[in-house]
């Protein structure tokens, strides 16, 4: 194979990956997706040609899914390793299709989440901002630490909070952050920040249920003091 042909193969090999990065996986054809899994072709065929040949070899994707290792290895360019990788990718896809989002329990009261956050954040010496993402049934989809600040300052942009809400398809959010001083009294900045998050939530259709300020031995709910409504 001459150098020009090798460069052409290299470009063709990389093209599906570049398209995935630029346009997302849903924009790719079956041929391109299979080419990414195969990674390389062989002397007579670059990977895009090989992936197309495999798709033509089987009458349908179902037949490809059901093909045993031995049948895959009958295709020129598909050895033992590539056949195993194809079968592993198919099985992973089947398992992912059956996967459901893990839920971490259900929040039944404000006191419940307040006590949980007090236990988790009450003794920390740096400010931590935590977001609890919920579905419409108040089931916890995910709990994430959004920001760890200095001893007396916490700065977090709303996009960091709502990025998680979109990622986990959350309908509601509960926030909590600690005061390392041990005094849970909300500061003026705490109230401004909370109202800003609520405004962003209103625009996105995501409810901000509460924001807890955690002290050493107690917490204050900004909903209970009227900041969150």
Secondary structure, DSSP 8 states (H G I E B T S, - for coil): --HHHHHHHHHHHHHHHHHHHHH-GGGS-HHHHHHHHH----SS--HHHHHHHHHHHSSSHHHHHH--HHHHTTSTT--HHHHHHHHHHHHHHHHHHH-------B---HHHHHHHHHHHHTT-SS-EEEEEEE-TT-BEEEEEEEEE-BTTB----HHHHHHHHHHTT-SEEEEEEE-TTS-----HHHHHHHHHHHHHHHHHT-EEEEEEEE-SS-EEETTTTTS--
